[in-house]
Amino acid sequence: MKKIIAMLSLALAASTTFAVPAKQAKKTLTLADGTQVVATQMGDEYMNWWQADNGMRYVESQDKEGVYEAANMDVMAAHAQMRRAIIGEKRAKRLNSVVKPVNMSFSSGQQRVQIGDEHITYTGKKKGIIILVQFPNQKFETGHDNAYYKMVANEKGLTHEDGYVGSVTDYFLSQSNGQFELDFDIAGPYTLSHTSSYYGKNDGANIDTKVGYMIQEGCDAAVEDGFNFNDYDWDGDGYADQVFVLYAGLGEASGGDAKTVWPHEYQIRWTCVGKVLNYSDQGKGKVDTYACANEMERVINNATGTYTNELKLAGIGTICHEFSHCLGFADMYDTSSNGGNYGMGFYDVMSAGSYNGGGFTPCNYTAYERIYAGWTEPIVLDEPATIKAMQSSEDYGRPFILYNDKHPDEFYTLENRQKKGWDAELYGSGLMITHVDYDQTKWGINQVNASASDHQRCTIFHADNDADGTVLESIKNDLYPYMSGGVPLNDELTDDSRPAAKLYNKNADGTKYMGKPITAIKKNVNGTISFDVMGGNEDNILDNTTSETAIKDIKADTRKADNRVYSIDGRYLGDDINALGKGLYIVGGKKELKTK
C-alpha cells in the first residue's frame, strides 16, 4: 500500500470489505504531547492509518478528537483478516475456477479457452440501484439531486462540464464489448436520522462502527419509497446482488476526517445491524451485500502533496471499482499492512487505476478480468506465430495468453494498452504482459498481491525492469517496448531477458521459465503492436480482432434479417446496432467496428 500511496501522489503531481486504497495525501497530525508530525494516509477500509516518514504509524485517538496516537497494528491486522475472511467466503463462490486451455479446434492453430463449470459470468441487461443518503449536518451539494445521478449512472455517451467523459453504464458497456449493460434505479436522496460522524466513527481497530445503520436506513427508506430489491436479484437467490449507497460529503479515503465513512463493500449481516435486511413479507426481497462511496473529495496540492480545503466531485472511479466486486473481482493493490508490492498500479481499475483522470476516467479492466467476466476470449499462443497489428483493449482487441504447460493456473496475458478512451489517462502505453498465478484461497481472501504472501499473483512484467511505483518515469516505462530517445532498450521477454520470463511453478521441462520467447516487440505508428512468439512464423500471422466461431454461428442462423447483430462470440444481440455501445460486432455476417 505504501507504494500505491506514493504512486497516487505522483499521479496527482503529474496530472494536476473490498475497498479502494487510500487516495494519497499528507496531513499534519497533532500528537498527545502537542508535537506535530507530517504523515501520509495508508491502507483501505479494512485497515488504515497515517504513516510518518520515519515509519511511525498513527490513528486518531478514541478519547480525544483531533489528537493522534500510535496505531496498534497487531489489533488492526487481526481485525482486517477476520473481515476479509467473512466477505471472501462470498467471493470464493465466484472465484473457484480459472481459465484453462482445452484442445478444441480453432483458427490459425489457436485454442478455445474454457471457463470453469461454477464460474459466474454476466451478460445482457441487469438492473442496479444507487441509494442517495445525506445527513442532517451534511447534505448533497446544490444540483446533485436524483436527476443528476440518473445522468451520471445511466446516460449513454455522457460528457459534462463537471468532468464526466462517460457514465457508469458507459464504462461497463465498454468493458464488456457491449455485452453487459447496467441500468440503475436512483433512490433518494434520503436524510438519515443521525449526523455523519455517528455512522463514520471508528473503533479501536480504526474501522467504522455504525456504518451498517447508514445502509439499513437507506434501504428502509427506499422500500418505503416503493423500490423492490427483487428487481436487483440477478441469480434468483432472493437477495439483491448489489445495493450501492452514495453518501453526501467526503469519505475517509479521500480527505474526510476519521469520523467519515470509508468507501467499501461488505455484508450487512456482519455489521452492527447483525442480520440481513429482509423485506420478503412485503414481497420486496432481501439485502446483504452492499457497497458505498462518497460524493465529494478534497483537492490535493500538487506541489506539497497535502490536502487543501477545496472540494471536488469524486467522479465514477470508486463507483466502478466497488461495483466490480459484485462481479467477483478482487482488489489488485497490496492489501496487507506492509503495502510494498506494485500489484497492478495504475493499469487496473481494481488498483490505483480507479483514480485515473481524477476519478472521471477510470482505466479499462485488465485482460484477466475481461476473460474472467466472460467478455473476451483470449488467443492461446502455443506455437511459433507472428502478430503484426495487435489492436488495443480500448478497440476491443482480444488478448493473447501463454500457459505454463505443466501448471495451467499460471499464465501470462498480453494486451495492447493505448492512451485512448477509458485508458486516456494511463501514464504509459504499449504491450502489457501480466503474470498470473491463480490461487483460489488468495483470491477469496482478497490477498492477490499482498506482501504477506510469498509472491504477487497478478502483476505486470516491468519493461524497464524497475518495479518502483514511486517514480513517475518508471511507471511510464512499464509497458513494452521500453524506449529511450527512439531507441528500444528492451523489446523482448525471454528466459534470458531482464526481466526474465520466470515462473513460480515448474514447467513441463522442469525449469521455472516459460520457454516461449516474446521478441521484436514494436509499437506501430497507428497504435497497434507487433511481436513474434517463439521465433515468429510468417505462415502463422495472428489477428486479435476476429472469432471464427462467431462467423460460423451466424452462417448457421436461419433468420432472414440482413442487419441482425451478433457479438464477436456469436451471440444474437438484436437488429439495431445503433442501440448498442461501441465495440466490434458481426452485422450481416461481416465485422463492423462501432466507435460511438
QUILIN-V936902 format. One record per backbone hydrogen bond with DSSP energy under -0.5 kcal/mol. NH is the residue of the N-H (numbers start at 1). CO is the residue of the C=O. If there is no record, write none. Layout:
NH_CO / NH_CO
This chain:
2_339 / 3_339 / 5_1 / 6_2 / 7_3 / 8_4 / 9_5 / 10_6 / 11_7 / 12_8 / 13_9 / 14_10 / 15_11 / 16_13 / 18_265 / 22_43 / 23_253 / 24_22 / 26_305 / 27_39 / 29_27 / 29_37 / 30_66 / 31_29 / 31_35 / 32_68 / 34_31 / 37_29 / 39_27 / 40_51 / 41_25 / 42_49 / 44_47 / 47_44 / 49_42 / 50_58 / 51_40 / 52_56 / 53_38 / 55_52 / 58_50 / 59_69 / 61_67 / 65_63 / 67_64 / 68_30 / 69_59 / 71_57 / 73_71 / 76_72 / 77_73 / 78_74 / 79_75 / 80_76 / 81_77 / 82_78 / 83_79 / 84_80 / 85_81 / 86_82 / 87_83 / 88_84 / 89_85 / 89_86 / 90_86 / 91_87 / 92_88 / 93_89 / 93_90 / 94_91 / 95_91 / 100_114 / 102_112 / 104_102 / 109_106 / 110_107 / 112_104 / 114_100 / 119_116 / 122_373 / 124_179 / 126_124 / 126_181 / 128_183 / 129_242 / 130_185 / 131_129 / 131_244 / 132_130 / 132_187 / 133_131 / 133_246 / 134_190 / 135_138 / 136_194 / 138_135 / 144_141 / 145_143 / 149_145 / 150_146 / 151_147 / 152_148 / 153_149 / 154_150 / 155_150 / 155_151 / 158_155 / 160_164 / 163_160 / 165_360 / 168_152 / 169_153 / 171_167 / 172_168 / 173_169 / 174_170 / 175_171 / 176_172 / 177_174 / 178_173 / 179_176 / 181_124 / 183_126 / 183_181 / 184_182 / 185_128 / 187_130 / 187_185 / 190_132 / 192_134 / 192_190 / 198_195 / 199_195 / 200_196 / 200_259 / 201_197 / 203_207 / 206_203 / 209_201 / 210_199 / 213_210 / 214_210 / 215_211 / 216_212 / 217_213 / 218_214 / 219_215 / 220_216 / 221_217 / 222_218 / 223_219 / 224_220 / 225_221 / 226_223 / 227_222 / 229_227 / 229_284 / 231_228 / 232_229 / 233_230 / 234_232 / 240_286 / 241_232 / 243_289 / 244_129 / 245_243 / 245_291 / 246_131 / 246_244 / 247_245 / 247_293 / 248_133 / 252_261 / 254_251 / 255_252 / 256_251 / 260_257 / 264_292 / 265_18 / 266_290 / 268_288 / 270_267 / 271_268 / 274_268 / 274_271 / 277_287 / 278_276 / 279_277 / 279_285 / 282_279 / 283_280 / 284_279 / 286_238 / 287_277 / 290_266 / 291_243 / 292_264 / 293_245 / 295_247 / 295_249 / 296_249 / 297_312 / 298_254 / 299_310 / 301_306 / 302_300 / 305_301 / 307_26 / 308_299 / 312_297 / 314_295 / 316_359 / 317_359 / 320_316 / 321_317 / 322_318 / 323_319 / 324_320 / 325_321 / 325_322 / 326_323 / 327_323 / 327_324 / 328_325 / 329_324 / 332_350 / 333_350 / 335_333 / 344_332 / 345_342 / 347_344 / 348_345 / 349_364 / 351_348 / 352_345 / 353_345 / 353_348 / 354_351 / 355_352 / 356_353 / 358_355 / 359_355 / 359_356 / 360_357 / 361_356 / 363_353 / 370_366 / 371_367 / 372_368 / 373_369 / 374_370 / 374_371 / 375_370 / 376_370 / 378_376 / 379_399 / 380_111 / 380_378 / 381_401 / 382_380 / 385_533 / 386_537 / 386_540 / 387_531 / 388_386 / 388_542 / 390_529 / 393_416 / 396_393 / 397_392 / 398_544 / 400_414 / 401_379 / 402_412 / 404_410 / 405_403 / 407_404 / 410_407 / 411_436 / 412_402 / 413_434 / 414_400 / 415_432 / 416_391 / 417_415 / 417_430 / 418_416 / 420_418 / 423_420 / 424_421 / 426_423 / 430_417 / 431_480 / 432_415 / 432_430 / 433_431 / 434_413 / 434_432 / 435_459 / 436_411 / 436_434 / 437_457 / 438_409 / 443_439 / 444_440 / 445_441 / 446_443 / 447_442 / 449_333 / 450_447 / 453_450 / 457_448 / 459_435 / 460_343 / 461_433 / 463_461 / 463_478 / 464_477 / 465_462 / 469_467 / 471_468 / 472_470 / 475_471 / 476_472 / 477_473 / 477_474 / 478_475 / 480_431 / 481_490 / 482_490 / 483_481 / 484_487 / 487_484 / 489_482 / 490_482 / 493_518 / 501_494 / 502_500 / 503_512 / 507_511 / 510_507 / 514_501 / 518_493 / 519_517 / 519_532 / 521_491 / 522_530 / 524_522 / 524_528 / 527_524 / 529_390 / 530_522 / 531_387 / 532_519 / 533_385 / 534_517 / 536_533 / 540_537 / 542_386 / 542_540 / 546_543 / 551_547 / 552_548 / 553_549 / 554_550 / 555_551 / 556_552 / 557_553 / 557_554 / 564_561 / 565_574 / 566_586 / 567_571 / 570_567 / 573_565 / 574_565 / 577_575 / 579_576 / 580_577 / 583_594 / 585_583 / 585_592 / 586_566 / 587_585 / 587_590 / 588_564 / 590_587 / 592_585 / 594_583 / 594_592 / 595_593
